[in-house]
Amino acid sequence: MDGVEIDAYRLYSNFYSRFEVAKYYIKDLKNAKYIVSNLLDINKKYDYIIWLLPFVSYEPLKYWGLPKRFFCPEKMLNHAFSLLNDGGQMLIINQGKKEALIQKELLEKLNLNYTFLGKIENKFYQFKNDRFGYLISKF
Ligand SMILES: C[S@@+](CC[C@H](N)C(=O)[O-])C[C@H]1O[C@@H](n2cnc3c(N)ncnc32)[C@H](O)[C@@H]1O
């Protein structure tokens, strides 16, 4: 299992970096790796991809603190899909109805085969904003 993030060394308010937090969570998982990279530079193939809260509009990316050159949702989606093996699946979770709608438009623009999973509920944790899911299959 590989986890990929581009901004691994930014700090949470408790002064731990995303990298340190990830390292803690995967410490007992034998085959888990946290990779500091631009997703566009990843070229391995995967059976399953889980993509949590992609930047599908510019404002959230700007607010997050990433440079504008990293805003390329269509290219990112296309690339993520290319990393799937035949028969593979990708679960995308979006935050808020507006982002879920933009995600739908992107999926349709790229002609990807998807199922809308509706609102995602979590029994253990109350999300600040509603979350919605899409399951994309590669045949
Ligand atoms: C809104 S955050 C979601 C963070 C995390 N997945 C979560 O659920 O807490 C978006 C994440 O996308 C990652 N990201 C954005 N553009 C990226 C890129 N081109 N390559 C790799 N990661 C990227 C950033 O590292 C950031 O952590």
The ligand as an SDF file (V2000), in Angstrom:
LIG
                    3D

 27 29  0  0  0  0  0  0  0  0999 V2000
   -7.2900   18.4600    0.9070 C   0  0  0  0  0  0  0  0  0  0  0  0
   -5.8000   17.5520    1.1600 S   0  0  0  0  0  0  0  0  0  0  0  0
   -6.3470   15.9830    1.6190 C   0  0  0  0  0  0  0  0  0  0  0  0
   -5.3490   15.4390    2.5060 C   0  0  0  0  0  0  0  0  0  0  0  0
   -5.5190   13.9950    2.9520 C   0  0  0  0  0  0  0  0  0  0  0  0
   -5.6500   13.0910    1.8370 N   0  0  0  0  0  0  0  0  0  0  0  0
   -6.6320   13.8810    3.9500 C   0  0  0  0  0  0  0  0  0  0  0  0
   -7.6760   13.3370    3.6410 O   0  0  0  0  0  0  0  0  0  0  0  0
   -6.4330   14.3880    5.0550 O   0  0  0  0  0  0  0  0  0  0  0  0
   -5.1980   17.3530   -0.4150 C   0  0  0  0  0  0  0  0  0  0  0  0
   -3.8680   16.6180   -0.4700 C   0  0  0  0  0  0  0  0  0  0  0  0
   -3.5840   16.4500   -1.8360 O   0  0  0  0  0  0  0  0  0  0  0  0
   -2.1980   16.3650   -1.9640 C   0  0  0  0  0  0  0  0  0  0  0  0
   -1.8380   16.7570   -3.3310 N   0  0  0  0  0  0  0  0  0  0  0  0
   -2.2770   17.8080   -4.0380 C   0  0  0  0  0  0  0  0  0  0  0  0
   -1.7130   17.8340   -5.2530 N   0  0  0  0  0  0  0  0  0  0  0  0
   -0.8880   16.7580   -5.3050 C   0  0  0  0  0  0  0  0  0  0  0  0
   -0.0340   16.2260   -6.2880 C   0  0  0  0  0  0  0  0  0  0  0  0
    0.1120   16.8040   -7.4850 N   0  0  0  0  0  0  0  0  0  0  0  0
    0.6480   15.1060   -5.9980 N   0  0  0  0  0  0  0  0  0  0  0  0
    0.5280   14.4960   -4.7920 C   0  0  0  0  0  0  0  0  0  0  0  0
   -0.2720   14.9550   -3.8150 N   0  0  0  0  0  0  0  0  0  0  0  0
   -0.9660   16.0680   -4.0690 C   0  0  0  0  0  0  0  0  0  0  0  0
   -1.6060   17.2970   -0.9500 C   0  0  0  0  0  0  0  0  0  0  0  0
   -0.4390   16.7200   -0.4580 O   0  0  0  0  0  0  0  0  0  0  0  0
   -2.6850   17.3500    0.1220 C   0  0  0  0  0  0  0  0  0  0  0  0
   -2.2520   16.6770    1.2550 O   0  0  0  0  0  0  0  0  0  0  0  0
  1  2  1  0
  2  3  1  0
  2 10  1  0
  3  4  1  0
  4  5  1  0
  5  6  1  0
  5  7  1  0
  7  8  2  0
  7  9  1  0
 10 11  1  0
 11 12  1  0
 11 26  1  0
 12 13  1  0
 13 14  1  0
 13 24  1  0
 14 15  1  0
 14 23  1  0
 15 16  2  0
 16 17  1  0
 17 18  1  0
 17 23  2  0
 18 19  1  0
 18 20  2  0
 20 21  1  0
 21 22  2  0
 22 23  1  0
 24 25  1  0
 24 26  1  0
 26 27  1  0
M  CHG  2   2   1   9  -1
M  END
$$$$
